[in-house]
């Protein structure tokens, strides 16, 4: 009978030891899961902080732009201000460059109202020594102007940069 009790006692101790090991393993793995969740929460908090900062900056920019909406650019004031920065050499310049931004469907020339251009002014476009066509000024600014082809059917510009002259 004593051996039987010893066997039962040993089996009980072994079962309790196995149960204890299982409880420790479950606790360990749940603790690791909690750590992973904590890391994920910290990463999400950092992303939230970055997104909040970006939103605040965007709101500030939107407020600034909202204040600017409706304000008129007066070309005369722009020219008076630009005369302080540009000398006679810039004002006498009759040649510049045409830049075509195909992504935004925009054409700019490096000549402006300071060089005598106005809305409707016509410029000759040159590709090296060959005349490539003409453009007309749509919006003149101080030293740059937005332009469009003078004859959209004929004046098809394939390159991104050309030389231009005031006619």
N, C-alpha and C positions, 0 to 999 in steps of 0.2 A: 503494500500500500504506500509505503514511503516513496518508492521510486515513481509510483503513479503520480503522487502529489508533486514530486520534484519536476516531472515532465510537464505537468499542467502549469506549475509555477513558472518554469522556464518558457513555456509556450506563451503564457500571459505576459511575461516580461518582454519577450521578443515582439509580441503584438503591440505592446505599448511603445516600445522603442521604434518600431516601424511607423506607428501612428504619429509619434513625435517627429520623426524625420519627415513624414508627409506634411505635417502642419508647418514645419520650418520651411520646407520647399515651397508650399503654397504661399506662405508669408513672404518669402524671398522673391518669388516671381510676381506677386502682386505689388511688392515694393518697387521692383524694376519697372513694372507697368506704370506705377504712379510717377516714377522719375521721368519716364518717357513722356507722360502726359504733362508733367511740369515743364520739361524742355519745350514741348510743343506750345504750351500756353505762353511761355516767355517769348518764343519766336513770333507768335501771333500778336502779342502785346507790342513787340518792336515794330511789326508791320503796321499795326494800327496807329502807332505814334508817327511813323513815316507818312502814312496816308493822311492823317490829320494835319500834319505840317504842310504837306503838298496842297491839301484842300484850303488851308488858311492862306497860303501864298497865292493860290489861284483866285480866291475871293478878293484878296487885296488888289491883284492885277485887274480883276473884273471891275472893282470899284473905281480904280484909276481910269480904266478905259471908258467906263460909264460917264465919268466926269468930262472926258474929252469928246464924247459923242456930241455932234452938233456944233463943235467949235470950227470956225472957218479958218482956213489958211489963207492969209492975205499975201499974195505974191510980192506986192510992193514992199511990205515989211520984211519979208524973207530976203528980198534983194538988198535992201538997205543993210540988214544984218550981215549978209554974206560979203558985202563990199569991204567990211572990216577984216575979213579973213583971206580974201583972194586979191591978188594984185592985178595990175594992168595986163600982164602976160596972160593970165587966165581969161580975162574979159575979151582980149583980142583973138583968142584961140578959135579957129574955124573948123578944126578937125577933131574927131573923137572916135570912140568905138561904140559899136552896136553889140549888145549882149542879148542873146535870146535864151530865156529860161523856159524850156519846153514843158517842164513839170507843172509850172504855174501859168503857162500860156501868157507870158509877159515878155515885152521887148523894151529894153532900156538903152539910151544913148548917154554918153558921158559929155553931153553938151546941154546947157539949160538956158534959162531966161537971162542969166548973167552974160551969156554969149550971144544974146540977141534973139533967141528963139521964143516963139509964142505958139499958142494953139493954132494948128493948121500949117505951121512952118514945114517946108519940104526939105528933106536931106537926101543926098545921093549916097548910096551904099556901094562900097568898093570891096571886091575880093582880089586882093593883090593889086594888079594894074588894070583889072577888068571890072567894068561897072556891073554890079549884080542887081541893081534895082533902086527903088526909092521908098522912103518911109515918110509918114506925116506925124507931126507931134500931136499927141492927144492931151497930155498933162505936162506942162513945163514946170520944173522946179528950179532951184537956184543953179546947180551945176549938173543936174541930170534931168532927163525927160523920159516919159513913157511915150512910146511910139507904136504905130501900126503900119503895115505895108500900105503904100499909097495906092497900089493896084493889087488887091488880094489874088486876082486871077493870074497876073504875070509875075508878081514879086514873091516867089517862093524861095525862101532862104533855107538851105540845107545844113549849113554850118552853124555853130553856136556864137562865133565872134566874127565881126566884120569891121572895116574901117568906114567912117562916115564923114561927109563934108557938107557944110552949109552951102546951099545953092545961092 
